[in-house]
């Protein structure tokens, strides 16, 4: 395995995930706050899956608005 190619590919994927996730979360939270369906912190969950490597990890967290 070419470590440089592998590392760059992982970084590129994570950058795409980060940028897309932030955009989607911000839009959804703003909309929920504006329409009154969210008044406090929002529980969040991401499932990271790489089926070919047998990986499935769940990451839980909280998104604060105040």
C-alpha positions as CSV (number, residue, x, y, z in Angstrom):
1,X,0.0,0.0,0.0
2,X,1.3,3.5,-0.9
3,X,1.0,5.3,2.5
4,X,1.1,8.8,0.9
5,X,-1.7,8.0,-1.5
6,X,-3.7,6.3,1.3
7,X,-3.2,9.2,3.7
8,X,-4.2,11.9,1.2
9,X,-7.3,9.9,0.2
10,X,-8.4,9.6,3.8
11,X,-7.8,13.3,4.4
12,X,-9.7,14.2,1.2
13,X,-12.7,12.0,2.3
14,X,-12.7,13.5,5.8
15,X,-12.6,17.0,4.5
16,X,-15.6,16.3,2.3
17,X,-17.4,14.7,5.3
18,X,-16.6,17.7,7.5
19,X,-17.6,20.4,5.1
20,X,-20.8,18.6,4.0
21,X,-21.8,17.7,7.6
22,X,-21.3,21.2,8.9
23,X,-23.4,22.7,6.1
24,X,-26.2,20.2,6.6
25,X,-26.2,20.5,10.4
26,X,-26.2,24.3,10.4
27,X,-29.1,24.5,7.9
28,X,-31.2,21.9,9.8
29,X,-30.6,23.4,13.3
30,X,-31.3,26.9,12.1
31,X,-34.6,25.7,10.5
32,X,-35.6,23.8,13.6
33,X,-34.9,26.8,15.8
34,X,-36.8,29.2,13.5
35,X,-39.9,27.0,13.4
36,X,-39.8,26.3,17.1
37,X,-39.2,22.6,17.0
38,X,-35.8,22.9,18.7
39,X,-35.5,24.9,21.8
40,X,-32.4,23.4,23.5
41,X,-29.4,21.3,22.7
42,X,-29.7,18.7,19.9
43,X,-28.4,15.2,20.2
44,X,-26.5,14.1,17.2
45,X,-25.2,10.8,15.9
46,X,-22.9,9.9,13.0
47,X,-22.4,6.3,11.7
48,X,-19.1,5.9,10.0
49,X,-19.0,2.8,7.8
50,X,-16.4,1.3,5.6
51,X,-17.9,-2.1,4.6
52,X,-14.9,-3.3,2.7
53,X,-12.8,-3.0,5.9
54,X,-15.4,-4.3,8.3
55,X,-15.7,-0.9,10.0
56,X,-18.8,0.5,11.6
57,X,-18.4,3.1,14.3
58,X,-21.1,5.3,15.9
59,X,-20.1,8.7,17.2
60,X,-22.6,10.5,19.5
61,X,-22.6,14.1,20.6
62,X,-24.6,17.2,21.5
63,X,-25.0,20.4,19.5
64,X,-25.5,23.4,21.7
65,X,-27.4,26.5,20.4
66,X,-26.9,28.8,23.4
